[in-house]
Amino acid sequence: MYNFNLTIFPLLVAFLATLIATPISLFFLKKYNIVDDPKKHKHPAILHKKPIPRGGGIPLFIGILVAGILFLPLSKIIIALFFASFVSLLIGVLDDKYDLSPYLRFVINIGTAIFVVYMGTDIPFITNPFGGILYLNNIQIPFWQGTTITFLSDLIAILWIVWVMNMLNWSKGVDGQMPGIVAISAIVIGILSLRFTLLDQTSEIAAILSFIIAGSSLGFLVFNFYPAKIFPGYGATAIYLLLAVASILSSAKLATAILVMGVPMTDGLFTIMRRIASGKSPFWHDKKHLHHLLLSLGFSQRRVALFYWVVSAILGSLSLVLSSKGKLFAIIMLIIVVGGALLFLHLLTKHSDETHL
């Protein structure tokens, strides 16, 4: 019998809670002047022409918190996870108001990830695409004077959480882009988690959390789709942290998460390499992400957002039916195709800019 307590009910509660919390948050964000004013906020990636409230992480977090209290067990991991998420939200809202240093934000990302992993969220194993299980806890890495490192599972979990937090933050440049990607990714991870709920209670938690994240994202999307009435702001990293943890709880569904978030993930990798290659900090802002390149080709914001949603949905659907080896092949092909497209579009727009000088 289908269990609505694991899927529909958590999603609906989170959706309605966020739907109610967003207009209330808008009132207070405007009152305390937590807005993105293009005349005052000098950022190369700004697209809007008039002040729009930031701080969308607040209603997103409220929606997830309300549903989480109702549907998730108050275990040590859940309490630690929501505490770390709240810290991320707090730092993010401060950044939305005062524009904190990106290096400080990155340090907080690492700190929250370390805390969550320390409290019990790690990646003990991954499925070997060529057969069998690869137990990360059993892998010893030579270190110094005969000593070895055995905490590979913890290290990979920390890197994964920090990476997802930053990668998804780069994917909110177009109205509606981020909440659509997060909702689709969460639903796919939730569906996959349902397959293991009878074998592992942690998978049940992962499924519930995933559908809660999806519901909150969809509720926020109502106000964030073009023309946006509110922006996610950096406080939305609280939600990215939750999604990253949901993807590694229980059966370590990294390949599925990588595939469904493949486009923004490849864009993030390309962005870091491009910035380093040009002698700039990876934290340096620019207007050369994939969504910016698509806009320069004449795509509207709505079309760009829909493009990301459709591709994420297709890749997510594939991840549910492919074998581990098939997922690996799909990820490699995705990186090659999207990376090649990014390189081509980057060179094309660069040539176009030079001809107009």
TORKOL-4160 file (C-alpha; in steps of 0.2 Angstrom, whole numbers, padded with zeros to 4 digits, m for minus):
357
<pt num="1" X="0000" Y="0000" Z="0000"/>
<pt num="2" X="0006" Y="0017" Z="m0005"/>
<pt num="3" X="0012" Y="0027" Z="0010"/>
<pt num="4" X="0007" Y="0045" Z="0009"/>
<pt num="5" X="0016" Y="0049" Z="0025"/>
<pt num="6" X="0032" Y="0048" Z="0016"/>
<pt num="7" X="0028" Y="0058" Z="0000"/>
<pt num="8" X="0013" Y="0068" Z="m0003"/>
<pt num="9" X="0009" Y="0074" Z="0015"/>
<pt num="10" X="0026" Y="0080" Z="0019"/>
<pt num="11" X="0027" Y="0089" Z="0001"/>
<pt num="12" X="0010" Y="0097" Z="0003"/>
<pt num="13" X="0013" Y="0103" Z="0021"/>
<pt num="14" X="0030" Y="0111" Z="0016"/>
<pt num="15" X="0022" Y="0118" Z="0000"/>
<pt num="16" X="0008" Y="0127" Z="0010"/>
<pt num="17" X="0020" Y="0132" Z="0024"/>
<pt num="18" X="0032" Y="0140" Z="0012"/>
<pt num="19" X="0017" Y="0148" Z="0002"/>
<pt num="20" X="0011" Y="0156" Z="0018"/>
<pt num="21" X="0028" Y="0161" Z="0025"/>
<pt num="22" X="0034" Y="0169" Z="0009"/>
<pt num="23" X="0022" Y="0184" Z="0008"/>
<pt num="24" X="0025" Y="0187" Z="0027"/>
<pt num="25" X="0044" Y="0186" Z="0024"/>
<pt num="26" X="0042" Y="0199" Z="0010"/>
<pt num="27" X="0034" Y="0211" Z="0022"/>
<pt num="28" X="0048" Y="0210" Z="0035"/>
<pt num="29" X="0062" Y="0210" Z="0021"/>
<pt num="30" X="0056" Y="0226" Z="0014"/>
<pt num="31" X="0053" Y="0233" Z="0032"/>
<pt num="32" X="0071" Y="0230" Z="0036"/>
<pt num="33" X="0078" Y="0234" Z="0019"/>
<pt num="34" X="0085" Y="0217" Z="0015"/>
<pt num="35" X="0083" Y="0220" Z="m0004"/>
<pt num="36" X="0094" Y="0219" Z="m0019"/>
<pt num="37" X="0095" Y="0236" Z="m0027"/>
<pt num="38" X="0104" Y="0236" Z="m0043"/>
<pt num="39" X="0108" Y="0254" Z="m0041"/>
<pt num="40" X="0117" Y="0251" Z="m0025"/>
<pt num="41" X="0123" Y="0232" Z="m0026"/>
<pt num="42" X="0137" Y="0232" Z="m0039"/>
<pt num="43" X="0137" Y="0214" Z="m0045"/>
<pt num="44" X="0141" Y="0209" Z="m0063"/>
<pt num="45" X="0128" Y="0196" Z="m0064"/>
<pt num="46" X="0113" Y="0207" Z="m0059"/>
<pt num="47" X="0099" Y="0206" Z="m0072"/>
<pt num="48" X="0084" Y="0215" Z="m0063"/>
<pt num="49" X="0081" Y="0234" Z="m0065"/>
<pt num="50" X="0072" Y="0238" Z="m0049"/>
<pt num="51" X="0074" Y="0233" Z="m0030"/>
<pt num="52" X="0069" Y="0216" Z="m0026"/>
<pt num="53" X="0069" Y="0208" Z="m0008"/>
<pt num="54" X="0082" Y="0195" Z="m0005"/>
<pt num="55" X="0081" Y="0183" Z="0010"/>
<pt num="56" X="0071" Y="0169" Z="0001"/>
<pt num="57" X="0080" Y="0157" Z="0012"/>
<pt num="58" X="0069" Y="0162" Z="0026"/>
<pt num="59" X="0052" Y="0156" Z="0020"/>
<pt num="60" X="0061" Y="0141" Z="0012"/>
<pt num="61" X="0068" Y="0136" Z="0029"/>
<pt num="62" X="0052" Y="0139" Z="0038"/>
<pt num="63" X="0042" Y="0128" Z="0026"/>
<pt num="64" X="0055" Y="0114" Z="0028"/>
<pt num="65" X="0056" Y="0116" Z="0047"/>
<pt num="66" X="0037" Y="0115" Z="0049"/>
<pt num="67" X="0035" Y="0099" Z="0039"/>
<pt num="68" X="0051" Y="0092" Z="0047"/>
<pt num="69" X="0044" Y="0094" Z="0065"/>
<pt num="70" X="0028" Y="0085" Z="0059"/>
<pt num="71" X="0036" Y="0071" Z="0049"/>
<pt num="72" X="0054" Y="0068" Z="0054"/>
<pt num="73" X="0060" Y="0060" Z="0069"/>
<pt num="74" X="0069" Y="0071" Z="0082"/>
<pt num="75" X="0085" Y="0060" Z="0081"/>
<pt num="76" X="0103" Y="0067" Z="0084"/>
<pt num="77" X="0106" Y="0068" Z="0065"/>
<pt num="78" X="0090" Y="0077" Z="0061"/>
<pt num="79" X="0093" Y="0090" Z="0076"/>
<pt num="80" X="0111" Y="0092" Z="0070"/>
<pt num="81" X="0106" Y="0094" Z="0052"/>
<pt num="82" X="0093" Y="0108" Z="0056"/>
<pt num="83" X="0105" Y="0117" Z="0067"/>
<pt num="84" X="0118" Y="0117" Z="0054"/>
<pt num="85" X="0105" Y="0123" Z="0041"/>
<pt num="86" X="0099" Y="0137" Z="0053"/>
<pt num="87" X="0117" Y="0143" Z="0055"/>
<pt num="88" X="0119" Y="0143" Z="0036"/>
<pt num="89" X="0103" Y="0153" Z="0035"/>
<pt num="90" X="0108" Y="0166" Z="0048"/>
<pt num="91" X="0125" Y="0169" Z="0039"/>
<pt num="92" X="0116" Y="0170" Z="0022"/>
<pt num="93" X="0103" Y="0182" Z="0028"/>
<pt num="94" X="0117" Y="0193" Z="0035"/>
<pt num="95" X="0126" Y="0192" Z="0018"/>
<pt num="96" X="0109" Y="0197" Z="0010"/>
<pt num="97" X="0109" Y="0212" Z="0021"/>
<pt num="98" X="0128" Y="0217" Z="0022"/>
<pt num="99" X="0137" Y="0207" Z="0008"/>
<pt num="100" X="0149" Y="0198" Z="0018"/>
<pt num="101" X="0166" Y="0192" Z="0012"/>
<pt num="102" X="0164" Y="0176" Z="0000"/>
<pt num="103" X="0179" Y="0169" Z="0010"/>
<pt num="104" X="0170" Y="0170" Z="0026"/>
<pt num="105" X="0154" Y="0162" Z="0019"/>
<pt num="106" X="0165" Y="0148" Z="0012"/>
<pt num="107" X="0173" Y="0145" Z="0029"/>
<pt num="108" X="0155" Y="0144" Z="0037"/>
<pt num="109" X="0150" Y="0131" Z="0023"/>
<pt num="110" X="0165" Y="0120" Z="0028"/>
<pt num="111" X="0161" Y="0122" Z="0046"/>
<pt num="112" X="0143" Y="0117" Z="0045"/>
<pt num="113" X="0148" Y="0102" Z="0033"/>
<pt num="114" X="0160" Y="0096" Z="0046"/>
<pt num="115" X="0148" Y="0098" Z="0060"/>
<pt num="116" X="0134" Y="0088" Z="0051"/>
<pt num="117" X="0147" Y="0074" Z="0046"/>
<pt num="118" X="0154" Y="0074" Z="0064"/>
<pt num="119" X="0136" Y="0071" Z="0070"/>
<pt num="120" X="0134" Y="0055" Z="0060"/>
<pt num="121" X="0131" Y="0059" Z="0041"/>
<pt num="122" X="0145" Y="0052" Z="0031"/>
<pt num="123" X="0147" Y="0041" Z="0015"/>
<pt num="124" X="0152" Y="0024" Z="0021"/>
<pt num="125" X="0151" Y="0016" Z="0004"/>
<pt num="126" X="0148" Y="0019" Z="m0014"/>
<pt num="127" X="0142" Y="0007" Z="m0028"/>
<pt num="128" X="0156" Y="0001" Z="m0039"/>
<pt num="129" X="0150" Y="0004" Z="m0057"/>
<pt num="130" X="0160" Y="m0011" Z="m0062"/>
<pt num="131" X="0152" Y="m0022" Z="m0049"/>
<pt num="132" X="0152" Y="m0024" Z="m0030"/>
<pt num="133" X="0152" Y="m0011" Z="m0016"/>
<pt num="134" X="0167" Y="0001" Z="m0012"/>
<pt num="135" X="0168" Y="0003" Z="0007"/>
<pt num="136" X="0176" Y="0020" Z="0009"/>
<pt num="137" X="0179" Y="0017" Z="0028"/>
<pt num="138" X="0191" Y="0002" Z="0024"/>
<pt num="139" X="0202" Y="0012" Z="0012"/>
<pt num="140" X="0218" Y="0018" Z="0020"/>
<pt num="141" X="0228" Y="0032" Z="0012"/>
<pt num="142" X="0247" Y="0034" Z="0016"/>
<pt num="143" X="0250" Y="0050" Z="0025"/>
<pt num="144" X="0266" Y="0053" Z="0034"/>
<pt num="145" X="0280" Y="0042" Z="0042"/>
<pt num="146" X="0270" Y="0026" Z="0040"/>
<pt num="147" X="0253" Y="0033" Z="0046"/>
<pt num="148" X="0238" Y="0032" Z="0036"/>
<pt num="149" X="0221" Y="0041" Z="0034"/>
<pt num="150" X="0205" Y="0031" Z="0036"/>
<pt num="151" X="0192" Y="0045" Z="0036"/>
<pt num="152" X="0190" Y="0045" Z="0017"/>
<pt num="153" X="0171" Y="0043" Z="0020"/>
<pt num="154" X="0170" Y="0058" Z="0031"/>
<pt num="155" X="0181" Y="0069" Z="0019"/>
<pt num="156" X="0171" Y="0065" Z="0004"/>
<pt num="157" X="0155" Y="0069" Z="0013"/>
<pt num="158" X="0161" Y="0086" Z="0018"/>
<pt num="159" X="0168" Y="0090" Z="0001"/>
<pt num="160" X="0151" Y="0084" Z="m0007"/>
<pt num="161" X="0141" Y="0095" Z="0005"/>
<pt num="162" X="0151" Y="0111" Z="0002"/>
<pt num="163" X="0151" Y="0108" Z="m0016"/>
<pt num="164" X="0132" Y="0106" Z="m0018"/>
<pt num="165" X="0130" Y="0122" Z="m0007"/>
<pt num="166" X="0141" Y="0132" Z="m0018"/>
<pt num="167" X="0136" Y="0124" Z="m0035"/>
<pt num="168" X="0117" Y="0127" Z="m0032"/>
<pt num="169" X="0121" Y="0145" Z="m0026"/>
<pt num="170" X="0128" Y="0148" Z="m0043"/>
<pt num="171" X="0112" Y="0142" Z="m0051"/>
<pt num="172" X="0100" Y="0155" Z="m0045"/>
<pt num="173" X="0105" Y="0168" Z="m0058"/>
<pt num="174" X="0088" Y="0167" Z="m0067"/>
<pt num="175" X="0071" Y="0169" Z="m0059"/>
<pt num="176" X="0064" Y="0152" Z="m0055"/>
<pt num="177" X="0080" Y="0143" Z="m0060"/>
<pt num="178" X="0086" Y="0137" Z="m0043"/>
<pt num="179" X="0069" Y="0131" Z="m0035"/>
<pt num="180" X="0065" Y="0121" Z="m0050"/>
<pt num="181" X="0081" Y="0112" Z="m0050"/>
<pt num="182" X="0081" Y="0109" Z="m0032"/>
<pt num="183" X="0063" Y="0102" Z="m0032"/>
<pt num="184" X="0066" Y="0090" Z="m0047"/>
<pt num="185" X="0082" Y="0084" Z="m0039"/>
<pt num="186" X="0074" Y="0082" Z="m0022"/>
<pt num="187" X="0059" Y="0072" Z="m0030"/>
<pt num="188" X="0071" Y="0060" Z="m0039"/>
<pt num="189" X="0082" Y="0057" Z="m0024"/>
<pt num="190" X="0066" Y="0054" Z="m0014"/>
<pt num="191" X="0059" Y="0042" Z="m0026"/>
<pt num="192" X="0075" Y="0032" Z="m0026"/>
<pt num="193" X="0076" Y="0032" Z="m0007"/>
<pt num="194" X="0058" Y="0024" Z="m0007"/>
<pt num="195" X="0066" Y="0009" Z="m0014"/>
<pt num="196" X="0076" Y="0006" Z="0002"/>
<pt num="197" X="0064" Y="0011" Z="0015"/>
<pt num="198" X="0059" Y="m0007" Z="0020"/>
<pt num="199" X="0078" Y="m0011" Z="0022"/>
<pt num="200" X="0084" Y="0004" Z="0030"/>
<pt num="201" X="0076" Y="0017" Z="0041"/>
<pt num="202" X="0088" Y="0031" Z="0036"/>
<pt num="203" X="0082" Y="0029" Z="0018"/>
<pt num="204" X="0064" Y="0033" Z="0025"/>
<pt num="205" X="0071" Y="0049" Z="0033"/>
<pt num="206" X="0080" Y="0053" Z="0017"/>
<pt num="207" X="0064" Y="0050" Z="0007"/>
<pt num="208" X="0053" Y="0061" Z="0019"/>
<pt num="209" X="0067" Y="0075" Z="0019"/>
<pt num="210" X="0068" Y="0075" Z="0000"/>
<pt num="211" X="0049" Y="0077" Z="m0003"/>
<pt num="212" X="0049" Y="0091" Z="0011"/>
<pt num="213" X="0063" Y="0100" Z="0002"/>
<pt num="214" X="0053" Y="0098" Z="m0015"/>
<pt num="215" X="0037" Y="0105" Z="m0007"/>
<pt num="216" X="0046" Y="0120" Z="0000"/>
<pt num="217" X="0055" Y="0124" Z="m0016"/>
<pt num="218" X="0039" Y="0123" Z="m0026"/>
<pt num="219" X="0030" Y="0134" Z="m0014"/>
<pt num="220" X="0044" Y="0147" Z="m0016"/>
<pt num="221" X="0044" Y="0145" Z="m0035"/>
<pt num="222" X="0027" Y="0153" Z="m0035"/>
<pt num="223" X="0035" Y="0169" Z="m0030"/>
<pt num="224" X="0052" Y="0167" Z="m0038"/>
<pt num="225" X="0047" Y="0163" Z="m0056"/>
<pt num="226" X="0049" Y="0177" Z="m0068"/>
<pt num="227" X="0046" Y="0191" Z="m0064"/>
<pt num="228" X="0052" Y="0187" Z="m0047"/>
<pt num="229" X="0044" Y="0195" Z="m0031"/>
<pt num="230" X="0058" Y="0188" Z="m0020"/>
<pt num="231" X="0076" Y="0181" Z="m0023"/>
<pt num="232" X="0083" Y="0166" Z="m0014"/>
<pt num="233" X="0098" Y="0176" Z="m0008"/>
<pt num="234" X="0113" Y="0167" Z="0000"/>
<pt num="235" X="0102" Y="0161" Z="0015"/>
<pt num="236" X="0096" Y="0147" Z="0003"/>
<pt num="237" X="0112" Y="0138" Z="0006"/>
<pt num="238" X="0103" Y="0131" Z="0021"/>
<pt num="239" X="0092" Y="0122" Z="0009"/>
<pt num="240" X="0106" Y="0116" Z="m0002"/>
<pt num="241" X="0114" Y="0109" Z="0013"/>
<pt num="242" X="0099" Y="0099" Z="0017"/>
<pt num="243" X="0098" Y="0092" Z="m0001"/>
<pt num="244" X="0116" Y="0087" Z="m0001"/>
<pt num="245" X="0113" Y="0077" Z="0015"/>
<pt num="246" X="0097" Y="0070" Z="0009"/>
<pt num="247" X="0107" Y="0063" Z="m0006"/>
<pt num="248" X="0120" Y="0054" Z="0005"/>
<pt num="249" X="0109" Y="0047" Z="0019"/>
<pt num="250" X="0107" Y="0028" Z="0019"/>
<pt num="251" X="0112" Y="0021" Z="0002"/>
<pt num="252" X="0124" Y="0035" Z="m0004"/>
<pt num="253" X="0115" Y="0040" Z="m0019"/>
<pt num="254" X="0129" Y="0051" Z="m0026"/>
<pt num="255" X="0128" Y="0045" Z="m0044"/>
<pt num="256" X="0109" Y="0049" Z="m0045"/>
<pt num="257" X="0112" Y="0067" Z="m0037"/>
<pt num="258" X="0127" Y="0070" Z="m0049"/>
<pt num="259" X="0116" Y="0066" Z="m0064"/>
<pt num="260" X="0100" Y="0075" Z="m0060"/>
<pt num="261" X="0111" Y="0091" Z="m0055"/>
<pt num="262" X="0123" Y="0087" Z="m0069"/>
<pt num="263" X="0120" Y="0104" Z="m0079"/>
<pt num="264" X="0123" Y="0116" Z="m0065"/>
<pt num="265" X="0137" Y="0104" Z="m0058"/>
<pt num="266" X="0146" Y="0104" Z="m0075"/>
<pt num="267" X="0144" Y="0123" Z="m0076"/>
<pt num="268" X="0151" Y="0125" Z="m0059"/>
<pt num="269" X="0167" Y="0115" Z="m0063"/>
<pt num="270" X="0169" Y="0124" Z="m0079"/>
<pt num="271" X="0167" Y="0141" Z="m0070"/>
<pt num="272" X="0181" Y="0136" Z="m0057"/>
<pt num="273" X="0193" Y="0131" Z="m0070"/>
<pt num="274" X="0189" Y="0146" Z="m0081"/>
<pt num="275" X="0192" Y="0158" Z="m0067"/>
<pt num="276" X="0208" Y="0150" Z="m0061"/>
<pt num="277" X="0215" Y="0149" Z="m0079"/>
<pt num="278" X="0212" Y="0167" Z="m0081"/>
<pt num="279" X="0221" Y="0171" Z="m0065"/>
<pt num="280" X="0206" Y="0175" Z="m0055"/>
<pt num="281" X="0199" Y="0169" Z="m0038"/>
<pt num="282" X="0186" Y="0155" Z="m0040"/>
<pt num="283" X="0175" Y="0166" Z="m0029"/>
<pt num="284" X="0177" Y="0181" Z="m0041"/>
<pt num="285" X="0160" Y="0185" Z="m0048"/>
<pt num="286" X="0156" Y="0186" Z="m0067"/>
<pt num="287" X="0143" Y="0185" Z="m0080"/>
<pt num="288" X="0148" Y="0170" Z="m0089"/>
<pt num="289" X="0138" Y="0155" Z="m0082"/>
<pt num="290" X="0128" Y="0145" Z="m0094"/>
<pt num="291" X="0112" Y="0154" Z="m0090"/>
<pt num="292" X="0121" Y="0171" Z="m0094"/>
<pt num="293" X="0127" Y="0164" Z="m0110"/>
<pt num="294" X="0110" Y="0158" Z="m0115"/>
<pt num="295" X="0103" Y="0175" Z="m0111"/>
<pt num="296" X="0116" Y="0183" Z="m0122"/>
<pt num="297" X="0110" Y="0172" Z="m0136"/>
<pt num="298" X="0092" Y="0179" Z="m0135"/>
<pt num="299" X="0084" Y="0167" Z="m0123"/>
<pt num="300" X="0072" Y="0174" Z="m0111"/>
<pt num="301" X="0073" Y="0171" Z="m0092"/>
<pt num="302" X="0058" Y="0160" Z="m0092"/>
<pt num="303" X="0065" Y="0149" Z="m0107"/>
<pt num="304" X="0082" Y="0148" Z="m0098"/>
<pt num="305" X="0073" Y="0142" Z="m0082"/>
<pt num="306" X="0062" Y="0130" Z="m0092"/>
<pt num="307" X="0078" Y="0123" Z="m0101"/>
<pt num="308" X="0086" Y="0119" Z="m0084"/>
<pt num="309" X="0070" Y="0111" Z="m0077"/>
<pt num="310" X="0068" Y="0100" Z="m0093"/>
<pt num="311" X="0086" Y="0094" Z="m0093"/>
<pt num="312" X="0086" Y="0090" Z="m0075"/>
<pt num="313" X="0069" Y="0081" Z="m0076"/>
<pt num="314" X="0076" Y="0070" Z="m0091"/>
<pt num="315" X="0092" Y="0067" Z="m0082"/>
<pt num="316" X="0083" Y="0063" Z="m0066"/>
<pt num="317" X="0072" Y="0050" Z="m0075"/>
<pt num="318" X="0087" Y="0042" Z="m0083"/>
<pt num="319" X="0095" Y="0040" Z="m0066"/>
<pt num="320" X="0080" Y="0030" Z="m0060"/>
<pt num="321" X="0082" Y="0017" Z="m0073"/>
<pt num="322" X="0100" Y="0016" Z="m0077"/>
<pt num="323" X="0112" Y="0004" Z="m0069"/>
<pt num="324" X="0128" Y="0010" Z="m0059"/>
<pt num="325" X="0138" Y="0008" Z="m0075"/>
<pt num="326" X="0125" Y="0017" Z="m0085"/>
<pt num="327" X="0125" Y="0032" Z="m0073"/>
<pt num="328" X="0144" Y="0033" Z="m0074"/>
<pt num="329" X="0143" Y="0033" Z="m0093"/>
<pt num="330" X="0129" Y="0046" Z="m0093"/>
<pt num="331" X="0139" Y="0057" Z="m0081"/>
<pt num="332" X="0155" Y="0056" Z="m0092"/>
<pt num="333" X="0144" Y="0060" Z="m0108"/>
<pt num="334" X="0135" Y="0074" Z="m0099"/>
<pt num="335" X="0152" Y="0082" Z="m0094"/>
<pt num="336" X="0159" Y="0081" Z="m0111"/>
<pt num="337" X="0143" Y="0088" Z="m0120"/>
<pt num="338" X="0139" Y="0102" Z="m0108"/>
<pt num="339" X="0157" Y="0106" Z="m0105"/>
<pt num="340" X="0160" Y="0107" Z="m0124"/>
<pt num="341" X="0144" Y="0118" Z="m0126"/>
<pt num="342" X="0150" Y="0130" Z="m0112"/>
<pt num="343" X="0167" Y="0131" Z="m0121"/>
<pt num="344" X="0159" Y="0134" Z="m0138"/>
<pt num="345" X="0147" Y="0147" Z="m0131"/>
<pt num="346" X="0160" Y="0156" Z="m0121"/>
<pt num="347" X="0171" Y="0158" Z="m0137"/>
<pt num="348" X="0156" Y="0163" Z="m0147"/>
<pt num="349" X="0151" Y="0177" Z="m0135"/>
<pt num="350" X="0169" Y="0182" Z="m0133"/>
<pt num="351" X="0171" Y="0184" Z="m0152"/>
<pt num="352" X="0154" Y="0193" Z="m0153"/>
<pt num="353" X="0160" Y="0206" Z="m0139"/>
<pt num="354" X="0177" Y="0209" Z="m0148"/>
<pt num="355" X="0168" Y="0212" Z="m0165"/>
<pt num="356" X="0157" Y="0225" Z="m0156"/>
<pt num="357" X="0172" Y="0235" Z="m0149"/>
